[in-house]
Amino acid sequence: MSQIEEVARTFGVDWVHLFAQSVSFGVVCVVLYRLAYGPILKMLETRRQQIAAGLANAEKIKAQLARIEAERLDILRKADAVYIEEIRRSGQYDDIWQAFAVLLPVKTVGVMGDGRTYDFVIGLRAVTSTDGMTADFYPFDMNFLGAVATRIINEVNGVNRVVYDVTSKPPGTIEWE
């Protein structure tokens, strides 16, 4: 079977009929274009449009994520500022090697006023260390931790729970990842 016959069979063209009608080679090429190349171009154009639409949607998602990240960073900055301010105010700042707040990637159910909330959790971490290779959590008084938690929840929108990390290093690390 010749290549022409294979192409004819693939595209369902009756070559014998075309040639019997004394159709020129140019007409045969137009027929091939319409039967093979045209649909391929149409398929590629459709796919290009789908990709373009997907990219436009991706840009919208990217902008939305940037907004969400900005909101979360703002929550973290405010909570950390309250925490460090309270440590300084209590006179414990120079006793602590590192202290910081962590915004956890989870939300919890809470109650504020007469309504339920679904907001973020802030983790508080403070450690003492002499070498950085080992560290112990700082033993804050529970009244201090309660006051800090209350202030963060009352002043930082988007937070309804505060926890304190009492993990030593090792087995844990000082930072959260």
Secondary structure, 3 states (H helix, E strand, C coil): CCHHHHHHHHHCCCHHHHHHCCCCHHHHHHHHHHHHHHHHHHHHHHHHHHHHHHHHHHHHHHHHHHHHHHHHHHHHHHHHHHHHHHHHHCCCHHHCCEEEEEEEEEEEEEEECCEEEEEEEEEEEEEECCCCCCEEECCCCHHHHHHHHHHHHHHCCCEEEEEECCCCECCCCCCCC
